């Protein structure tokens, strides 16, 4: 496709010497047609290998300061929609689901290994409200954070 465009541009340059402006518009129309057709074929641009792994590593290391997709998209200088599609395609999981799972897994660790309150832990792992944290935690573990801590603390003693 680019070879075709180069041929047209070269033809335009030759015609420019003859000052034939009408042909210039025809050549430009041909270029636009080629670009339009090639964009349909190459509409999905592949991310560099390991790109998603870098994003996952970044999230694992910085989950508590990440409020959402925009934070990571800005960090990696990509469009939010692109990052969302890429992450889903590469992992089979929505980005927000992944981020919340990382936060929840870390919160479960803090519940069992610290004396921090549920509210402190929810903010420590990066949730904006403890109510939202408790709701997600219950959906993931089928227990409230308090029940999870109580149940797993009893299991550790037995």
Buried (B, 14 or more C-beta within 10 A) or exposed (E): EEEEBEEBEEBBEEBEEEEEEEBBEBBEEBBEEBEEEBEEEEEEEEBEEEBBEEBBEBBEEBBBEBEEBEBBBEBBEBEBEEBBEBBBEBBEEEBEEBBBBBBBEBBBEBBEEEEBBBBEBBBBBBBEEBEEBBEBBBEBBEBBBEEBBEEBEEEEEE
